[in-house]
Amino acid sequence: MRIEKTDEFEKKLRKLVRRNRKLKLLVDRKLGLLLMPEKPAGLRLHKIESAGIDLWSISINMNLRIMFTYAKESVILLIEIGSHDEVY
């Protein structure tokens, strides 16, 4: 399994990390957990059905979420990062 990012995701992540350098380490740690076969409860992983598209969400911290989809058999495509209100 590998992780890919949309251009929009990359842009938003860069903007967030610029304001908070420690956030990059936290995001990397959570994405590492996402790659594990057994997903830890701390990710708060849950499925979201939106217009017939299966999307998933994980929590980075109490305010920050990442929305993604399983794009191919072995690819996690990161689509959105932001607060709960921004992502949902």
N, C-alpha and C positions, 0 to 999 in steps of 0.2 A: 504494500500500500504506500502511496506517495501523495503529497499535498501539492496542489497547484493553486495559484491565486489569480483572480481577475485583475485587470488593470485598475479598476475602480477600488477594489479592496486594497491593493498595494498603495494607492494614493492616500486613502483614508488612514491606513496604518502608519505611513510615514508622517502624516500630520499629527496623529495622536502621540507617536513616539518622540517627536520633536519637543512636545510639551512635557513629556514624562519618560525619561530614558529607562527607568526601571520597568516600565510597562512592556518593553520589548522582551525582556527576560521572562516575564510572566506569560506573555502570549506564546513564546517559544516553548515554555514548559507545558502549557495546556495543550498545545498542538502535538507535542510529544506524547502526552497521555492519550490523545485522540487516536494516535496510530497503534496503541496497544490493543491486542485482541480482546481483552476484558476491559471495558471502559469503567474507570472509577466513578463512583457516585458524585464526587466533587466537581465533575464536569457539568453536571445538571443537563446531560444530553437528553434532548427530546425532539420528536418529530413534529413538523408543522406542515399541514397540507394547504397549499395555496394555489388556486386555479389549476388544480390537477397536477401540480409539480410537487414532488416530495422534497421538502427542505428540512434541514436539521439545524438545531441551535445548541451551542454550548455557552456556558458562562465563563468569562475570564476573571471577573470579580463581581462584586455586588451591582455594579453599574454597567459593565461592558459585556456585550454579547458578540458572538461570531455566528453568522448564518452560512450554511454550506449545503452542498448536495454531493451525492455520490455520482460523479459524472460518467465514469467508466467502471469496469470491474474492479480496478485497483487504484482509482484516483478520487481523492477528496478535493472538490473544487470550492475554495473559499470565495464567497460572494459578497458578503457585507460584514462590516464591523462598526459598532457604535453602541449607544445606550439602548435600553429596552425600547423606548419610544421611537428611536431612529430606525431600529432594525425591524420591528414588527409593524 
